[in-house]
Every structure is written in structure tokens, then in C-alpha cells.
Amino acid sequence: MTTVFTDPDRYTDMAGWHREVAELRARAPIHRVVADGFDPFWAVIAHDVVMEVERRPDLFRNAPLPWVVSRSDIAAAREAGPAPRTLIHMDGEDHAAYRRFGNDWFRPASLAALQERLDQLADDALATLEARGGSCDFAADVAMPYPLKVILELMGLPEAEYPQVIALTQDFFARDGDPRVIQNLFGYMCALTGARRAEPTGDLASAVSNGRIGGELIPEVEATSYHMMVATAGYESTAKALTGGMHALIANPEQLRRLRRNPELIDSAVDEMIRYSSPVRHMMRTASADTRIAGADIAAGDWLLLSYPAANHDPKKFPEPDAFDVARPNASGHLAFGFGPHHCLGAALARMEMRTLFRRILPRLESVTYDGDALLTDTTFIGGFRTLPIRYRLR
């Protein structure tokens, strides 16, 4: 059976990946996958079927494992220490209760108050492009530091610690499911939990660390796991969408010219960048009862992989899905942020960050092209371009 969902190397050739998935989708919207070293699972690759699963959270549960992990890594994780338990591990009222700790920080009013800071950080990114003198690695020099600064400021972490957080989070995404890497990041965030409980500082990390449910302080594992989730997914997926968006603009110069002529298209263009790149490769669900979906008989306990890149390139939902179109009328119908109660907590912030940055740099970008090989990450979870060398001229 195919290794397209379990082999990290397959995600370093997304054109080939999409060709194989398109062939699978033409045969059926859901496939049973049996891959060496993994428990069998169902791969859900059609937009409407992914939506059907997302709409039934009581039947298709996040727990116990929210991303695809090999049997050996599952066994190693059991030996390594306490397992992280983030929002994507939770279901039902438990999930709703923990999600509330972050809700206030990502509401429209809170995000509106961030706009001035985003403008400043976008200006910093433009200054970086000016200082680099016409060539840079857009991924490392612009797309990564910009959203990372936003997230770590929300968490109240000092800039001096950014290099350590970058190293820990990059290890986390580069080595799928490696329990040692997870424990290194967990240890750092556990220290943050302890520091904020001892001395709250009015930031998101303090709000979570001192969160209470039913009057009781939440367990240290859950608070620490929350920090892990915010610090990793909170910037990595945005950085990969920014890099994927710039790559798509360079590969489609007519779309770049169109966006320059019509800056009002920036909202749809950003959603198209997110749809096109789909940084979150998948989430897993576990069936809580026997059911039937898209012609497949699902047994209680079966594992389902919701493939977001596949859903976001489904031609039934997005005509000519492999074309990049900054004016695509239904671009916002992508599933890159999930759907329903598990819809990404930071989705609105990610869109704001992308719109702000591209509004700042595109009017100044007179020309831009590749300046070497753009390399994709070999990961099955959150991925995209890890390098994007560009050569450019600013107005």
C-alpha cells in the first residue's frame, strides 16, 4: 500500500505527492492504509468527507493520538516520560474548558490591539530585506522570525531566548514523533510553567499556567503542553504558509503582477496561499463507535488520517486545484485550519500576520526570483519550505 502519508521523504516532493493522492482520490475518497511499522488507518482525502468527519467530534475523537506515529515511537514515548496533552489531544467538555484559556487572547478585539505591533514587525522584515542587499533566504530571514516574535511576545518570553526556542521547535518538527525531542521541548516549557506560577506576568503563558477548572489549578502537564502547542504550531504553520505564499508568487509571476495591480485581493490571496501550501499535513481521529462513511465500514477504535493538503486540492471543491489563483472565489473554504470545535485557535491571527506582511513588502518588491534550490521539510505533520533563497530588487 502507499507510503505517501507515512514516509516523511514523500513530502519533499509535493507535486509528486499530489499526483499520487489525486490518483487515489479518483478511485475513492477514503482508503485503508497498511504501512510497515504503523498501525493500520484510514486516509480521508476528499474535502467533503474530511468535513463530514470534522462535523462529528463525538464520533471521531482526537484522543488518544492526534498525529500519525509509528509503533516504535509510540513505545519509546511510553518510556521517555510524561506525554504532552495539548488541545489536539482533547475532546468534548475537556477540550472546551482548556480552549477557553486562550480564547480571550485571540478574539477580534485582542487581535485588533496587536495590529500596530504587527505593522512594526512587518517594517522590521522589510528592513531585513533592505539590509540583505538583494538576496536572502526568505524562509529563515523573514518568514520564521516574523510570526515567532508575535507568538513569543504573547507568551512573554524575552528575545534573548528566541534562539533556544527556535532550536527546540525546529527539532520538534524535523524529527516526527521522536520522544527525546518532545521531552527536550517539554522540559523547557515545564520550566516556563513553574516560573509563571511563581510569578505571573500578565501574558498568555501566565494565564494558562494559572488556569483553573472547577476551582482547581490545572495539572502541570496540561499547562506545559499548552505552551508547547502555542510555541510550535503558533508560528511554524504561519512561517510555512508565508514561505509557501512567496514561493507561489515567484512561480506564478502573472499572479504577483495581478496582486500588485489589485491590492484589494490580498485577503483572498492569503487564503489561497494557505490552501495551496497547506502547512498542517494531517490530524488523526479515532472512531468511538462502528459507523459507515463514504462507503467505508469504520469499526470502533479505527484510526483516521484527515489529509488537509489532499482536501485542499480536491477538484470537486476547488476547480483546477493545482493552479495558484490570488482571486480564487472560494479560497477561504480550505480546511488548513480544521473545522468545527477543533478549528485552529490562532487562525485569525495567522491571516492577520500574512496580510500585514505582504501588504508591507509587495509594493516595494520591484522584482523577485529564485536564487537557488527551495527545499521542503521531510515531515508528515507540519511542513513546507525550510529554505527559499531569493534574489530581489526593491523600489
C-alpha positions as CSV (number, residue, x, y, z in Angstrom):
1,M,0.0,0.0,0.0
2,T,1.1,3.6,-0.4
3,T,3.6,5.2,1.9
4,V,2.5,8.7,0.8
5,F,1.1,9.5,4.2
6,T,3.7,7.9,6.5
7,D,7.1,8.5,4.8
8,P,8.4,12.0,5.6
9,D,10.5,12.0,2.5
10,R,7.4,11.9,0.3
11,Y,6.5,15.4,1.5
12,T,9.8,16.8,0.0
13,D,8.1,16.4,-3.5
14,M,4.7,17.9,-3.2
15,A,4.0,17.8,-6.9
16,G,4.6,14.1,-6.9
17,W,2.7,13.7,-3.6
18,H,-0.4,15.5,-5.1
19,R,-0.2,13.4,-8.3
20,E,-0.4,10.1,-6.3
21,V,-3.1,11.4,-4.0
22,A,-5.2,12.5,-7.0
23,E,-5.0,9.0,-8.4
24,L,-6.2,7.6,-5.1
25,R,-9.0,10.2,-4.8
26,A,-10.2,9.3,-8.3
27,R,-10.7,5.7,-7.1
28,A,-12.3,6.6,-3.7
29,P,-12.5,9.4,-1.1
30,I,-11.2,7.2,1.7
31,H,-8.6,4.4,1.7
32,R,-7.4,1.8,4.1
33,V,-3.6,2.2,4.6
34,V,-1.4,-0.6,5.9
35,A,2.2,0.7,6.1
36,D,5.2,-1.1,7.6
37,G,5.8,0.0,11.2
38,F,2.4,1.7,11.6
39,D,-0.9,0.6,12.9
40,P,-3.4,0.5,10.0
41,F,-5.5,3.6,9.4
42,W,-8.0,5.2,7.0
43,A,-6.7,8.1,4.9
44,V,-9.5,10.6,4.2
45,I,-8.6,12.6,1.1
46,A,-11.8,14.3,-0.2
47,H,-12.9,17.7,1.0
48,D,-16.5,16.8,1.7
49,V,-15.5,13.6,3.6
50,V,-12.9,15.4,5.8
51,M,-15.7,17.9,6.6
52,E,-18.1,15.1,7.5
53,V,-15.5,13.7,10.0
54,E,-14.8,17.2,11.4
55,R,-18.5,17.8,11.9
56,R,-18.9,14.7,14.1
57,P,-16.4,15.2,17.0
58,D,-18.3,12.9,19.3
59,L,-18.0,10.0,16.9
60,F,-14.4,10.8,15.7
61,R,-12.2,11.7,18.7
62,N,-8.8,13.4,18.9
63,A,-7.7,11.1,21.7
64,P,-5.5,9.2,22.2
65,L,-3.1,10.1,19.3
66,P,-3.7,13.2,17.2
67,W,-1.0,12.6,14.6
68,V,0.3,9.6,12.8
69,V,3.1,7.9,14.8
70,S,5.0,4.7,14.2
71,R,4.7,1.8,16.7
72,S,8.3,2.1,17.7
73,D,7.9,5.8,18.5
74,I,4.7,5.1,20.5
75,A,6.6,2.5,22.5
76,A,9.6,4.9,23.0
77,A,7.3,7.7,24.1
78,R,5.9,5.5,26.9
79,E,9.4,5.0,28.2
80,A,10.5,8.6,27.9
81,G,8.4,10.3,30.5
82,P,5.1,12.2,30.8
83,A,3.3,12.6,27.5
84,P,2.2,16.0,26.4
85,R,-1.5,16.6,26.4
86,T,-2.5,19.6,24.3
87,L,-5.8,20.8,22.9
88,I,-5.4,18.5,19.9
89,H,-5.3,15.5,22.3
90,M,-8.6,16.6,24.0
91,D,-12.3,16.1,23.2
92,G,-15.7,17.4,24.4
93,E,-16.0,19.4,27.5
94,D,-12.4,18.8,28.4
95,H,-11.3,20.4,25.2
96,A,-13.8,23.3,25.5
97,A,-12.6,24.1,29.1
98,Y,-8.9,24.2,28.1
99,R,-9.6,26.1,24.9
100,R,-11.2,28.9,27.0
101,F,-7.8,29.8,28.5
102,G,-6.6,31.1,25.1
103,N,-9.8,32.4,23.7
104,D,-9.5,35.9,25.0
105,W,-6.1,36.3,23.5
106,F,-7.3,35.5,20.0
107,R,-10.7,37.4,20.0
108,P,-11.1,40.2,17.4
109,A,-10.7,43.0,19.9
110,S,-7.4,41.5,21.2
111,L,-6.1,40.9,17.7
112,A,-7.1,44.5,16.7
113,A,-4.9,45.7,19.5
114,L,-2.0,43.8,18.0
115,Q,-2.2,45.5,14.6
116,E,0.3,48.3,15.5
117,R,2.8,45.7,16.7
118,L,2.3,43.6,13.5
119,D,3.0,46.7,11.4
120,Q,6.2,47.3,13.3
121,L,7.3,43.7,12.9
122,A,6.4,43.9,9.1
123,D,8.6,47.0,8.9
124,D,11.4,45.1,10.6
125,A,11.0,42.3,8.0
126,L,11.2,44.9,5.2
127,A,14.3,46.4,6.8
128,T,15.8,42.9,6.8
129,L,15.2,42.7,3.0
130,E,16.8,46.1,2.6
131,A,19.9,45.1,4.7
132,R,20.4,41.9,2.8
133,G,21.1,43.9,-0.3
134,G,19.1,41.9,-2.8
135,S,19.4,38.3,-1.8
136,C,18.3,36.3,1.2
137,D,16.7,33.1,2.4
138,F,13.1,34.2,2.7
139,A,12.3,31.3,5.0
140,A,15.0,31.8,7.6
141,D,15.4,35.6,7.3
142,V,11.8,36.8,7.1
143,A,9.1,34.1,7.3
144,M,10.3,32.4,10.5
145,P,11.3,35.4,12.8
146,Y,8.2,37.5,12.0
147,P,5.5,35.2,13.4
148,L,7.8,33.8,16.0
149,K,8.3,37.2,17.6
150,V,4.5,37.7,17.7
151,I,3.9,34.4,19.5
152,L,6.8,34.6,21.9
153,E,5.8,38.2,22.8
154,L,2.2,36.9,23.6
155,M,3.8,34.2,25.8
156,G,6.0,36.8,27.5
157,L,9.3,35.2,26.5
158,P,12.4,37.6,26.2
159,E,14.0,38.0,22.9
160,A,17.3,36.6,24.3
161,E,15.6,33.2,24.5
162,Y,14.3,33.1,20.9
163,P,17.3,31.2,19.5
164,Q,16.8,28.4,22.1
165,V,13.0,28.2,21.3
166,I,13.8,28.1,17.5
167,A,16.2,25.3,18.0
168,L,13.8,23.3,20.2
169,T,10.8,23.8,17.9
170,Q,12.7,23.1,14.7
171,D,13.9,19.8,16.2
172,F,10.4,19.0,17.1
173,F,9.1,19.4,13.5
174,A,12.1,18.0,11.8
175,R,12.0,14.7,13.6
176,D,8.5,13.3,13.5
177,G,7.4,11.7,16.8
178,D,10.9,11.4,18.3
179,P,10.2,11.2,22.0
180,R,13.6,12.6,23.0
181,V,13.0,15.8,21.0
182,I,9.5,16.1,22.5
183,Q,10.9,15.7,26.0
184,N,13.5,18.4,25.4
185,L,10.8,20.9,24.4
186,F,8.5,19.7,27.2
187,G,11.3,20.3,29.7
188,Y,11.8,23.9,28.6
189,M,8.1,24.6,28.7
190,C,7.7,22.9,32.1
191,A,10.2,25.4,33.5
192,L,8.1,28.2,32.0
193,T,5.0,26.9,33.7
194,G,6.8,26.9,37.1
195,A,8.2,30.4,36.6
196,R,4.7,31.8,35.7
197,R,3.1,30.1,38.6
198,A,5.7,31.5,41.0
199,E,5.4,35.0,39.4
200,P,2.6,35.7,36.9
201,T,3.5,38.5,34.4
202,G,0.2,39.2,32.7
203,D,0.9,37.3,29.5
204,L,-0.6,34.2,27.8
205,A,1.8,31.9,29.5
206,S,0.7,33.3,32.9
207,A,-3.0,32.9,32.0
208,V,-2.5,29.3,31.0
209,S,-0.1,28.3,33.8
210,N,-2.6,29.7,36.4
211,G,-5.7,28.5,34.7
212,R,-8.4,26.8,36.8
213,I,-11.2,24.4,36.1
214,G,-13.8,23.8,38.7
215,G,-11.8,26.0,41.1
216,E,-8.8,23.7,40.8
217,L,-5.4,24.7,39.3
218,I,-4.9,22.7,36.0
219,P,-2.3,20.0,36.1
220,E,1.3,20.9,35.2
221,V,1.3,18.5,32.3
222,E,-1.7,20.2,30.7
223,A,-0.3,23.8,31.3
224,T,3.1,22.8,29.9
225,S,1.6,21.1,26.9
226,Y,-0.5,24.2,26.1
227,H,2.7,26.3,26.0
228,M,4.2,23.7,23.6
229,M,1.3,23.9,21.3
230,V,1.3,27.7,21.2
231,A,5.0,28.0,20.7
232,T,5.2,25.4,17.9
233,A,2.0,25.4,15.9
234,G,1.5,29.1,16.7
235,Y,4.4,30.2,14.5
236,E,5.6,27.2,12.5
237,S,2.5,26.8,10.4
238,T,2.3,30.6,9.7
239,A,6.0,30.7,8.7
240,K,5.5,27.8,6.3
241,A,2.4,29.5,4.8
242,L,4.3,32.7,4.4
243,T,7.2,30.9,2.6
244,G,4.8,28.8,0.6
245,G,3.0,32.0,-0.4
246,M,6.2,33.7,-1.6
247,H,7.2,30.6,-3.5
248,A,3.8,30.5,-5.2
249,L,4.1,34.2,-6.2
250,I,7.6,33.7,-7.7
251,A,6.4,30.5,-9.6
252,N,3.4,32.5,-10.9
253,P,4.6,35.9,-11.8
254,E,1.3,36.8,-13.5
255,Q,-0.4,36.3,-10.2
256,L,2.2,38.5,-8.5
257,R,1.5,41.3,-11.0
258,R,-2.2,40.8,-10.6
259,L,-1.9,41.2,-6.9
260,R,0.2,44.3,-7.2
261,R,-2.3,45.9,-9.6
262,N,-5.2,44.9,-7.3
263,P,-4.1,45.1,-3.7
264,E,-7.7,44.6,-2.6
265,L,-7.2,41.0,-3.5
266,I,-4.9,40.5,-0.5
267,D,-7.5,38.7,1.6
268,S,-8.3,36.1,-1.0
269,A,-4.6,35.8,-1.9
270,V,-3.7,35.0,1.6
271,D,-6.3,32.3,1.9
272,E,-5.1,30.9,-1.5
273,M,-1.6,30.8,-0.2
274,I,-2.8,28.8,2.9
275,R,-4.9,26.5,0.7
276,Y,-2.1,26.0,-1.8
277,S,0.6,25.2,0.7
278,S,-1.5,23.5,3.5
279,P,1.3,23.5,6.1
280,V,-0.6,21.2,8.5
281,R,-0.3,17.9,6.7
282,H,-2.9,16.0,8.7
283,M,-4.7,15.3,12.0
284,M,-5.7,11.9,13.3
285,R,-9.1,10.9,14.7
286,T,-10.2,7.7,16.4
287,A,-13.7,6.3,15.8
288,S,-15.6,5.9,19.1
289,A,-18.3,3.5,17.5
290,D,-18.9,1.5,14.4
291,T,-20.0,3.6,11.6
292,R,-20.0,3.9,7.8
293,I,-18.6,6.9,5.9
294,A,-18.1,7.4,2.2
295,G,-18.8,3.8,1.5
296,A,-16.2,2.5,4.0
297,D,-17.2,0.5,7.1
298,I,-15.3,2.0,10.1
299,A,-15.0,0.0,13.3
300,A,-14.9,1.4,16.8
301,G,-11.2,2.1,17.6
302,D,-10.2,2.6,13.9
303,W,-7.7,5.4,13.2
304,L,-8.5,8.0,10.5
305,L,-6.0,10.4,9.0
306,L,-7.5,13.7,7.8
307,S,-5.3,14.8,5.0
308,Y,-5.6,18.6,4.7
309,P,-3.4,19.0,1.6
310,A,-5.5,16.4,-0.2
311,A,-8.8,18.1,0.8
312,N,-7.5,21.5,-0.2
313,H,-6.5,20.2,-3.7
314,D,-9.8,18.3,-4.3
315,P,-11.1,19.4,-7.7
316,K,-14.7,18.9,-6.7
317,K,-14.3,21.8,-4.2
318,F,-11.5,23.8,-6.0
319,P,-11.6,23.7,-9.8
320,E,-8.0,23.4,-11.2
321,P,-6.8,22.8,-7.6
322,D,-3.1,22.8,-8.6
323,A,-3.3,26.3,-10.1
324,F,-2.4,29.2,-7.8
325,D,-5.1,31.9,-8.2
326,V,-5.0,35.0,-6.0
327,A,-8.6,35.8,-6.8
328,R,-10.0,32.3,-6.3
329,P,-13.6,33.0,-5.2
330,N,-13.8,30.2,-2.6
331,A,-10.2,30.1,-1.4
332,S,-11.5,30.6,2.2
333,G,-13.2,27.3,2.0
334,H,-9.9,25.5,2.6
335,L,-9.5,23.2,5.6
336,A,-6.0,24.2,6.5
337,F,-7.2,25.3,10.0
338,G,-9.5,22.4,10.5
339,F,-13.2,22.9,11.1
340,G,-15.7,22.8,14.0
341,P,-14.8,22.7,17.7
342,H,-11.1,21.9,16.8
343,H,-10.8,24.9,14.3
344,C,-7.3,26.4,14.9
345,L,-7.3,28.8,17.8
346,G,-4.9,31.2,16.1
347,A,-6.4,31.1,12.6
348,A,-7.4,34.8,12.6
349,L,-4.0,35.8,13.9
350,A,-2.2,33.8,11.2
351,R,-4.3,35.6,8.5
352,M,-3.6,39.0,10.0
353,E,0.1,38.3,10.1
354,M,0.2,37.2,6.5
355,R,-1.9,40.1,5.2
356,T,0.1,42.7,7.1
357,L,3.5,41.3,5.9
358,F,2.5,41.1,2.2
359,R,0.8,44.5,2.3
360,R,4.1,45.9,3.5
361,I,6.6,44.2,1.2
362,L,4.8,43.7,-2.1
363,P,4.6,47.4,-3.0
364,R,8.3,47.6,-2.5
365,L,9.2,44.4,-4.4
366,E,10.0,45.5,-7.9
367,S,11.3,42.0,-8.9
368,V,11.9,38.7,-7.2
369,T,13.1,35.3,-8.4
370,Y,14.7,32.1,-7.1
371,D,18.3,32.2,-6.1
372,G,19.0,28.5,-5.5
373,D,17.0,25.4,-4.5
374,A,13.9,25.8,-2.4
375,L,13.9,22.8,-0.1
376,L,10.9,21.2,1.6
377,T,10.9,19.7,5.1
378,D,10.8,15.9,5.4
379,T,7.9,15.7,7.9
380,T,4.4,14.3,8.0
381,F,2.9,16.7,10.4
382,I,3.6,20.5,9.9
383,G,5.8,21.2,6.9
384,G,6.6,23.3,3.9
385,F,9.7,25.1,2.6
386,R,12.6,25.1,5.0
387,T,14.7,27.2,2.6
388,L,13.7,29.7,0.0
389,P,16.7,31.5,-1.4
390,I,15.5,34.6,-3.4
391,R,17.1,37.4,-5.4
392,Y,15.1,40.6,-5.5
393,R,15.1,44.3,-6.2
394,L,13.3,46.8,-4.0
395,R,11.7,50.0,-5.3
